[in-house]
Amino acid sequence: MTSQYNALLSKSNHYARAIAACPLTRTGACNTYFTVYLPAITYSLKASSLKVEELERIQSKAMQSFLNKMGCHQITHASYMDQITLAGTAFVT
């Protein structure tokens, strides 16, 4: 595990706890995901050598928190990655 992995995991888990504890609406959670979480997590990924498995572990808790706030409690990983035309949410992860 690299220091970048540990830093991103810590940051993502912090967002997961904060989102779970906040009284956000569905719209607020969606806006926070796209305007705060994604830029904060993906900023350093262009110069990264993390594996796909590590990236999935980094985002898993935060994605579940965001999806719960958006009312998608029972959604699967494949569903939120699918395109909207395929009944997915088209999340960028």
Sequence and secondary structure as in RCSB ss.txt:
>XXXX:A:sequence
MTSQYNALLSKSNHYARAIAACPLTRTGACNTYFTVYLPAITYSLKASSLKVEELERIQSKAMQSFLNKMGCHQI
THASYMDQITLAGTAFVT
>XXXX:A:secstr
  HHHHHHHHHHHHHHHHHHHS   HHHHHHHIIIIIHHHHHTTGGG    HHHHHHHHHHHHHHHHHHTT TT 
 HHHHHS GGGTS     
